[in-house]
Amino acid sequence: MDHIQILFKEYDTLRAESVARLGGSYQFLTIAAVLFTALTAWISGHQASSTLWIIIGVFVASIILFAVVTWRHLCLVAKRLQQIEARINDLSGANLLEWETSWGMGATGLFLRRAPK
């Protein structure tokens, strides 16, 4: 099997994993927002106890932990995709792949997007 084909298989797998992880994180954040809204509505009708504040703290800490782990994983996948793009482009002698290297979050930023490289 050709080296480029093998690298493309890894590239396709990592892109699919990245898309699935990002989609899953959006779903998780939606569920967390709904639960937070329900919890806020419930709190407004009841007296807040120390147990309730502990539950809220655990809830917020869980969301933060999930966000950090997901962010770290997506950054690792993006870095590997950049390496694969560079390797495939070197082997082919053409600029076949450029998404992560030029247009992806690592190249242009997440919130304040810069122009592509």
C-alpha positions as CSV (number, residue, x, y, z in Angstrom):
1,M,0.0,0.0,0.0
2,D,1.2,3.4,-0.9
3,H,2.5,5.7,1.9
4,I,0.1,8.5,0.9
5,Q,-2.9,6.1,1.1
6,I,-1.9,5.0,4.6
7,L,-1.6,8.6,5.7
8,F,-4.9,9.5,4.1
9,K,-6.6,6.7,6.1
10,E,-5.2,8.1,9.3
11,Y,-6.1,11.6,8.2
12,D,-9.7,10.5,7.5
13,T,-10.0,8.7,10.8
14,L,-8.7,11.7,12.8
15,R,-11.0,14.1,10.9
16,A,-14.0,11.9,11.7
17,E,-12.9,11.7,15.3
18,S,-12.5,15.4,15.5
19,V,-16.0,16.1,14.0
20,A,-17.6,13.5,16.3
21,R,-15.9,14.9,19.4
22,L,-16.9,18.4,18.5
23,G,-20.5,17.3,17.9
24,G,-20.6,15.4,21.1
25,S,-19.3,18.5,23.0
26,Y,-22.1,20.6,21.5
27,Q,-24.7,18.1,22.6
28,F,-23.2,17.9,26.1
29,L,-23.2,21.7,26.4
30,T,-26.8,21.8,25.3
31,I,-27.8,19.3,27.9
32,A,-25.8,21.1,30.5
33,A,-27.5,24.4,29.7
34,V,-31.0,22.7,30.0
35,L,-30.0,21.2,33.3
36,F,-28.6,24.5,34.6
37,T,-31.8,26.3,33.6
38,A,-33.9,23.6,35.3
39,L,-31.7,23.8,38.4
40,T,-31.9,27.6,38.4
41,A,-35.7,27.5,38.1
42,W,-35.9,24.9,41.0
43,I,-33.6,27.0,43.2
44,S,-35.8,30.1,42.7
45,G,-38.7,28.2,44.3
46,H,-36.8,26.7,47.2
47,Q,-34.5,27.8,49.9
48,A,-30.8,27.2,49.0
49,S,-29.0,24.8,51.4
50,S,-25.4,23.9,51.6
51,T,-26.1,20.6,49.9
52,L,-27.6,22.5,46.9
53,W,-24.4,24.6,46.6
54,I,-22.3,21.5,46.7
55,I,-24.4,20.0,43.9
56,I,-24.0,23.2,41.8
57,G,-20.2,23.2,42.5
58,V,-19.9,19.6,41.3
59,F,-22.0,20.4,38.3
60,V,-19.9,23.4,37.3
61,A,-16.6,21.5,38.0
62,S,-17.8,18.6,35.8
63,I,-18.6,21.0,32.9
64,I,-15.2,22.7,33.2
65,L,-13.4,19.3,33.4
66,F,-15.2,18.1,30.3
67,A,-14.4,21.3,28.4
68,V,-10.7,21.1,29.3
69,V,-10.4,17.4,28.4
70,T,-12.3,17.9,25.1
71,W,-10.2,21.0,24.2
72,R,-7.0,19.2,24.9
73,H,-8.0,16.3,22.8
74,L,-9.1,18.4,19.9
75,C,-5.8,20.3,20.0
76,L,-3.8,17.1,19.9
77,V,-5.9,15.8,16.9
78,A,-5.5,19.1,15.1
79,K,-1.7,19.1,15.6
80,R,-1.5,15.5,14.3
81,L,-3.6,16.4,11.3
82,Q,-1.2,19.3,10.5
83,Q,1.7,16.8,10.6
84,I,-0.1,14.4,8.3
85,E,-1.0,17.3,5.9
86,A,2.6,18.4,5.8
87,R,3.9,14.8,5.2
88,I,1.3,14.1,2.4
89,N,2.1,17.4,0.8
90,D,5.9,16.6,0.9
91,L,5.4,13.0,-0.5
92,S,3.1,14.2,-3.3
93,G,5.1,17.3,-4.2
94,A,1.8,19.2,-4.3
95,N,-0.3,21.2,-1.8
96,L,-3.1,18.6,-1.6
97,L,-4.2,19.2,2.0
98,E,-4.3,22.5,3.8
99,W,-7.3,22.7,6.1
100,E,-5.7,22.3,9.5
101,T,-2.5,24.0,8.4
102,S,-4.1,27.1,6.9
103,W,-7.8,27.3,7.9
104,G,-8.2,25.3,11.1
105,M,-8.6,26.6,14.6
106,G,-4.9,26.2,15.4
107,A,-3.9,28.4,12.4
108,T,-6.6,31.1,12.6
109,G,-7.7,31.1,16.2
110,L,-11.0,30.0,17.9
111,F,-12.9,33.2,18.8
112,L,-10.9,36.0,17.2
113,R,-10.3,34.4,13.8
114,R,-7.3,35.7,11.9
115,A,-6.9,35.5,8.1
116,P,-5.7,32.0,6.9
117,K,-1.9,31.5,6.6
